[in-house]
Amino acid sequence: MSDLYSKIISCGSYLPEKVLTNHDLAEIVDTSHDWIYERTGIVQRHIAAENESSVDMAYNASLKAMSLAELRPDDIDMIIVATATPERKFPSTAVLLQNSLKIEKAFAFDVNAACTGFVYALDVADKYIQTKIAKNILIVGTEKMSSLLDWKDRNTCVLFGDGAGAIILSESNKQGILSTSIGSNGAYKDLLTVNIDSEFIEMKGNDVFKIAVKTMGKLAMSTLQKNNIDIDEIDWLIPHQANSRIINAIAKKISLPREKIVLTVDRHGNTSAASIPLAFDDAYHNGSLREGDLIMLEAFGAGFTWGSALLKF
């Protein structure tokens, strides 16, 4: 086994200035704070300005991550952006971000695995470091989900928010990423989708809920078995922040105490590929994450796609 590892050395995040509360939503669609909170655990979400793109948000999050890592643009070898809401059809959001950051020597590309996008990007980046192709990789999850919402559909418009989270993954002689696992099944393509001709999110919520809980529960257990680790050894679970009921159901399935779960869905809503790096950054900056902590990341998204990562902080 190679003694070269990849490790998260910094993080950063950006949330748009505008905050939309459940009470605000009740003014524009047939809903209420209690109806939303009881079903999702969401209290508020951030909404990007009309002229604010996924690239703009990624830029702000990336600057913070690079500053924390004390890295210059020339130190970045590779950029992966996970997004389902690109600023342009092409070129990629990653290339546009590269230009904004004035990073010249890196190569850059996007990953679209919906809500699992960040974990997919982390899986790819880990392999580029282990094969010595890159030393410092900027990974960003950025989403302007508000651009895909039908504000008359109370079943979807209450769920999502905008934002961006970034990390720097760097080579290390200490173990950081212990394992990653990703998967997909296109048979469920119509349960959560945005069709080209509609440009609005369509979702069969009950079906998504059931499959998400079952899949993520199995994924968590297989990740533990793969690493020969007991659930009690996990310090933190940082799951995709879609719905507090899904997260609590997964925790119950794997017998993980709720106090070991990083939860930001109440403040951010579902920010798709940005959700895990936003939650990671929140936990880091509030002092929850400590050096040596064993952390599991886990996500589930449209496709369906799913993925997990086990890491030492």
C-alpha positions in Angstrom: 0.0 0.0 0.0 1.3 3.5 -0.9 2.4 5.7 2.0 1.1 8.7 0.1 -2.3 9.9 1.3 -4.7 12.8 0.7 -5.9 15.0 3.5 -8.3 17.9 3.9 -6.1 20.8 5.0 -8.6 23.7 4.8 -12.2 24.7 4.1 -14.3 27.7 3.3 -17.9 28.6 2.6 -20.2 31.3 1.2 -23.8 31.9 1.8 -25.8 34.6 -0.1 -26.9 37.7 1.9 -30.6 37.2 1.4 -32.3 34.9 4.0 -35.7 33.4 3.2 -37.5 32.1 6.3 -40.5 29.8 6.4 -42.6 32.7 7.4 -41.5 34.6 4.3 -42.4 31.5 2.1 -45.9 31.5 3.7 -46.5 34.9 2.1 -45.8 33.6 -1.4 -47.1 30.0 -1.4 -49.7 28.0 0.4 -47.6 26.8 3.3 -46.7 27.6 6.9 -43.6 27.5 9.1 -45.0 24.6 11.1 -45.8 22.6 7.9 -42.3 23.0 6.6 -40.5 22.5 9.9 -42.3 19.4 10.9 -41.6 17.7 7.5 -38.1 18.9 6.9 -36.5 20.5 9.9 -35.8 23.6 7.8 -36.3 27.1 9.3 -34.6 29.3 6.7 -32.4 29.1 3.6 -30.2 31.6 1.7 -31.2 32.8 -1.7 -28.7 34.2 -4.3 -29.2 37.5 -5.8 -30.4 37.6 -9.4 -27.0 38.5 -10.7 -25.1 36.1 -8.4 -24.1 32.9 -10.1 -22.7 29.5 -9.0 -19.3 30.8 -10.1 -19.5 33.9 -7.9 -20.4 31.8 -4.8 -17.7 29.2 -5.6 -15.2 32.1 -5.9 -15.9 33.4 -2.4 -15.8 30.0 -0.8 -12.6 29.1 -2.6 -10.8 32.3 -1.5 -11.5 31.5 2.1 -10.2 27.9 1.7 -7.1 29.0 -0.1 -6.4 31.7 2.5 -6.8 29.3 5.4 -4.4 26.8 3.7 -2.0 29.7 3.0 -1.9 28.7 -0.7 -1.4 30.9 -3.7 -3.1 30.4 -7.0 0.1 28.8 -8.4 -0.1 26.2 -5.7 -3.3 24.7 -7.0 -2.8 21.8 -9.5 -6.4 20.9 -10.1 -10.0 22.2 -9.6 -13.1 20.1 -9.4 -16.5 21.8 -9.1 -19.5 19.8 -8.2 -22.7 21.5 -9.4 -26.0 20.9 -11.0 -26.6 24.6 -11.6 -23.8 25.8 -13.8 -23.5 29.4 -14.9 -23.2 28.3 -18.5 -23.8 25.2 -20.6 -20.1 25.4 -21.4 -17.4 26.1 -20.6 -17.5 24.3 -17.2 -18.1 26.1 -14.0 -14.6 24.9 -12.9 -12.9 26.7 -15.8 -14.8 29.9 -15.1 -13.8 29.6 -11.4 -10.2 29.0 -12.5 -10.3 32.2 -14.4 -11.8 34.2 -11.6 -9.2 32.9 -9.2 -6.4 33.6 -11.7 -5.1 30.0 -11.4 -3.1 29.4 -14.5 -1.4 26.0 -14.3 -4.2 23.8 -13.0 -6.7 21.7 -15.0 -10.3 22.0 -14.1 -13.6 20.2 -14.7 -17.1 19.8 -13.4 -18.9 16.8 -11.8 -22.7 16.6 -11.8 -24.0 13.9 -9.5 -26.6 16.2 -8.0 -26.6 16.1 -4.2 -23.8 13.5 -4.2 -21.6 15.6 -6.4 -19.1 16.7 -3.7 -18.5 13.1 -2.5 -18.0 12.1 -6.2 -15.5 14.9 -6.6 -13.7 13.9 -3.4 -13.4 10.3 -4.6 -11.9 11.5 -7.9 -9.5 14.0 -6.2 -8.2 11.3 -3.8 -7.1 9.1 -6.6 -5.4 12.0 -8.5 -3.3 12.6 -5.3 -2.5 8.9 -4.7 -1.3 8.6 -8.3 0.9 11.7 -7.8 -0.7 13.7 -10.6 -1.7 16.5 -8.3 -0.5 17.8 -4.9 -3.2 20.4 -4.0 -6.7 20.1 -5.3 -9.5 22.7 -4.9 -12.8 21.0 -4.5 -16.0 23.1 -4.5 -19.7 22.3 -4.2 -21.7 25.3 -5.4 -25.4 25.5 -6.2 -28.0 28.2 -7.2 -30.9 25.8 -6.5 -33.3 28.8 -6.4 -32.9 29.0 -10.2 -34.6 25.6 -10.6 -37.6 26.2 -8.3 -41.2 26.7 -9.2 -42.2 29.1 -6.5 -45.8 27.9 -6.8 -45.0 24.3 -5.9 -44.9 24.1 -2.1 -43.6 20.6 -2.2 -40.3 21.6 -3.7 -39.7 25.4 -3.3 -39.6 25.1 0.5 -36.7 22.6 0.4 -33.8 24.2 -1.3 -31.3 27.0 -0.8 -28.2 28.4 -2.4 -24.5 28.5 -1.3 -21.0 27.1 -1.8 -18.5 25.2 0.2 -14.9 24.5 -0.7 -12.0 22.4 0.6 -8.4 22.0 -0.2 -7.3 18.3 -0.5 -3.5 17.9 -0.4 -1.0 15.1 -0.4 0.2 14.0 3.0 2.3 11.3 4.7 -0.5 11.0 7.3 -3.8 9.2 6.6 -6.6 11.6 5.8 -9.1 10.0 3.4 -9.4 6.4 4.6 -11.9 5.3 2.0 -14.4 6.5 -0.5 -17.4 4.7 -2.1 -19.7 5.9 -4.9 -22.6 4.3 -6.7 -25.6 5.0 -8.9 -28.7 3.5 -10.4 -30.4 5.3 -13.4 -33.6 3.3 -13.0 -34.8 5.9 -10.6 -34.2 8.8 -13.0 -37.7 10.1 -12.9 -38.2 10.3 -9.1 -36.1 13.5 -8.8 -35.3 15.4 -11.9 -35.1 18.6 -13.9 -36.2 18.1 -17.5 -34.6 20.2 -20.2 -38.0 21.5 -21.4 -39.3 22.5 -17.9 -36.2 23.7 -16.0 -38.1 23.1 -12.7 -37.3 20.4 -10.1 -39.8 17.6 -10.2 -39.8 15.2 -7.2 -41.8 12.3 -5.9 -40.9 13.0 -2.3 -42.2 9.8 -0.5 -40.4 7.5 -2.9 -37.2 9.5 -2.6 -37.4 9.5 1.2 -37.8 5.7 1.5 -35.0 4.9 -0.9 -32.7 7.5 0.5 -33.0 6.2 4.1 -32.5 2.6 3.0 -29.6 3.3 0.7 -27.7 5.6 3.1 -28.2 3.2 6.0 -26.7 0.4 4.0 -23.9 2.6 2.7 -22.9 3.7 6.2 -22.7 0.1 7.5 -20.7 -1.0 4.4 -18.3 1.9 4.9 -17.7 0.8 8.5 -17.2 -2.8 7.5 -14.9 -1.9 4.7 -12.6 -0.1 7.3 -13.2 -2.6 10.1 -14.5 0.1 12.3 -17.3 0.1 14.8 -20.0 2.8 14.8 -18.8 3.9 18.3 -15.5 5.0 16.8 -17.1 7.6 14.6 -16.7 11.1 16.0 -18.9 12.8 13.4 -21.3 12.0 10.6 -21.6 14.9 8.1 -24.5 13.8 5.9 -26.0 15.5 2.9 -28.4 18.1 4.4 -31.7 17.3 2.6 -34.2 16.7 5.4 -33.8 16.3 9.1 -36.2 13.3 9.1 -34.0 11.5 6.6 -30.9 12.2 8.7 -32.6 11.1 11.9 -33.9 7.9 10.3 -30.4 7.0 9.1 -28.9 7.7 12.5 -31.5 5.4 14.1 -30.7 2.7 11.5 -27.0 2.7 12.3 -27.4 3.4 16.0 -25.5 6.7 15.9 -26.3 9.3 18.7 -27.8 12.5 17.3 -25.1 14.6 19.1 -22.5 13.1 16.7 -24.3 14.4 13.6 -23.5 17.8 12.0 -26.8 19.3 11.2 -27.2 22.6 9.2 -30.3 21.9 7.2 -32.3 24.1 9.6 -30.3 27.1 8.5 -29.3 26.2 4.9 -32.0 24.1 3.5 -31.0 21.6 0.8 -28.1 23.1 -1.1 -27.4 19.9 -3.1 -23.7 19.5 -3.9 -22.8 22.4 -1.6 -24.4 20.9 1.4 -21.6 18.7 2.8 -18.8 21.2 2.4 -21.0 23.9 3.9 -21.7 21.7 6.9 -18.1 20.7 7.1 -17.0 24.3 7.2 -19.7 25.2 9.7 -18.5 22.4 12.1 -14.9 23.4 11.6 -15.4 27.1 12.4 -17.7 26.5 15.4 -15.0 24.3 16.9 -16.7 21.0 16.7 -14.1 19.3 14.5 -10.8 18.4 16.2 -7.6 17.0 14.9 -7.7 13.3 14.8 -11.5 13.1 14.6 -12.9 10.2 12.6 -15.5 11.6 10.2 -18.0 10.0 7.8 -19.4 11.9 4.9 -22.5 10.5 3.2 -24.7 11.7 0.4 -27.7 10.6 -1.8 -28.9 12.5 -4.8 -30.9 12.4 -8.1 -30.0 9.6 -10.5 -30.1 8.0 -8.0 -26.5 8.6 -6.9 -24.9 7.9 -3.6 -21.5 8.1 -2.0 -19.6 8.0 1.3 -16.1 9.0 2.5 -14.4 8.1 5.7 -11.6 10.4 6.8 -9.4 11.5 9.7 -9.3 15.2 10.3 
